Amino acid sequence: MNKDIIEGNWKQLKGKIQQQWGKLTDDDFDVIEGRGTELAGRIQERYGISRDEAEKQVKDWEGRL
Protein backbone atom coordinates (compact mmCIF):
# COMPACT_ATOMS: atom_id res chain seq x y z
CA MET A 1 0.00 0.00 0.00
CA ASN A 2 1.42 3.37 -0.95
CA LYS A 3 0.70 5.34 2.18
CA ASP A 4 2.29 8.47 0.71
CA ILE A 5 -0.50 8.74 -1.86
CA ILE A 6 -3.18 8.63 0.80
CA GLU A 7 -1.40 10.78 3.39
CA GLY A 8 -0.26 13.43 0.93
CA ASN A 9 -3.66 13.95 -0.65
CA TRP A 10 -5.95 13.09 2.23
CA LYS A 11 -8.39 15.98 1.94
CA GLN A 12 -8.84 15.49 -1.80
CA LEU A 13 -9.18 11.72 -1.50
CA LYS A 14 -11.78 11.60 1.29
CA GLY A 15 -14.66 12.10 -1.14
CA LYS A 16 -13.37 9.44 -3.51
CA ILE A 17 -12.85 7.03 -0.63
CA GLN A 18 -16.40 7.62 0.57
CA GLN A 19 -17.72 6.90 -2.94
CA GLN A 20 -15.80 3.61 -3.04
CA TRP A 21 -16.53 2.51 0.54
CA GLY A 22 -19.81 4.18 1.50
CA LYS A 23 -20.05 2.42 4.85
CA LEU A 24 -17.17 4.49 6.24
CA THR A 25 -18.39 7.23 8.54
CA ASP A 26 -17.06 10.68 9.36
CA ASP A 27 -15.78 9.22 12.63
CA ASP A 28 -13.85 6.63 10.62
CA PHE A 29 -12.26 9.41 8.60
CA ASP A 30 -11.27 11.21 11.80
CA VAL A 31 -9.53 8.07 13.03
CA ILE A 32 -7.90 7.28 9.68
CA GLU A 33 -6.46 10.79 9.18
CA GLY A 34 -4.76 9.75 5.96
CA ARG A 35 -3.01 6.65 7.29
CA GLY A 36 -3.28 3.85 4.75
CA THR A 37 -3.07 1.09 7.32
CA GLU A 38 -5.96 2.63 9.24
CA LEU A 39 -7.99 2.85 6.02
CA ALA A 40 -7.58 -0.86 5.35
CA GLY A 41 -8.43 -1.65 8.97
CA ARG A 42 -11.63 0.38 8.89
CA ILE A 43 -12.67 -1.20 5.59
CA GLN A 44 -12.05 -4.60 7.15
CA GLU A 45 -14.26 -3.75 10.12
CA ARG A 46 -17.12 -2.12 8.21
CA TYR A 47 -17.34 -4.75 5.48
CA GLY A 48 -16.47 -7.87 7.49
CA ILE A 49 -13.67 -8.93 5.18
CA SER A 50 -10.15 -10.19 5.83
CA ARG A 51 -7.26 -7.80 6.32
CA ASP A 52 -5.62 -9.13 3.15
CA GLU A 53 -8.78 -8.47 1.14
CA ALA A 54 -9.11 -4.96 2.56
CA GLU A 55 -5.50 -4.17 1.69
CA LYS A 56 -6.01 -5.62 -1.80
CA GLN A 57 -9.06 -3.41 -2.33
CA VAL A 58 -7.14 -0.31 -1.23
CA LYS A 59 -4.21 -1.21 -3.49
CA ASP A 60 -6.53 -1.81 -6.46
CA TRP A 61 -8.29 1.49 -5.76
CA GLU A 62 -4.97 3.33 -5.58
CA GLY A 63 -4.05 1.88 -8.97
CA ARG A 64 -7.09 3.58 -10.50
CA LEU A 65 -6.19 7.03 -9.15
C-alpha positions in Angstrom: 0.0 0.0 0.0 1.4 3.4 -0.9 0.7 5.3 2.2 2.3 8.5 0.7 -0.5 8.7 -1.9 -3.2 8.6 0.8 -1.4 10.8 3.4 -0.3 13.4 0.9 -3.7 13.9 -0.7 -6.0 13.1 2.2 -8.4 16.0 1.9 -8.8 15.5 -1.8 -9.2 11.7 -1.5 -11.8 11.6 1.3 -14.7 12.1 -1.1 -13.4 9.4 -3.5 -12.9 7.0 -0.6 -16.4 7.6 0.6 -17.7 6.9 -2.9 -15.8 3.6 -3.0 -16.5 2.5 0.5 -19.8 4.2 1.5 -20.1 2.4 4.9 -17.2 4.5 6.2 -18.4 7.2 8.5 -17.1 10.7 9.4 -15.8 9.2 12.6 -13.8 6.6 10.6 -12.3 9.4 8.6 -11.3 11.2 11.8 -9.5 8.1 13.0 -7.9 7.3 9.7 -6.5 10.8 9.2 -4.8 9.7 6.0 -3.0 6.7 7.3 -3.3 3.9 4.7 -3.1 1.1 7.3 -6.0 2.6 9.2 -8.0 2.9 6.0 -7.6 -0.9 5.3 -8.4 -1.7 9.0 -11.6 0.4 8.9 -12.7 -1.2 5.6 -12.0 -4.6 7.1 -14.3 -3.8 10.1 -17.1 -2.1 8.2 -17.3 -4.7 5.5 -16.5 -7.9 7.5 -13.7 -8.9 5.2 -10.2 -10.2 5.8 -7.3 -7.8 6.3 -5.6 -9.1 3.2 -8.8 -8.5 1.1 -9.1 -5.0 2.6 -5.5 -4.2 1.7 -6.0 -5.6 -1.8 -9.1 -3.4 -2.3 -7.1 -0.3 -1.2 -4.2 -1.2 -3.5 -6.5 -1.8 -6.5 -8.3 1.5 -5.8 -5.0 3.3 -5.6 -4.0 1.9 -9.0 -7.1 3.6 -10.5 -6.2 7.0 -9.2 
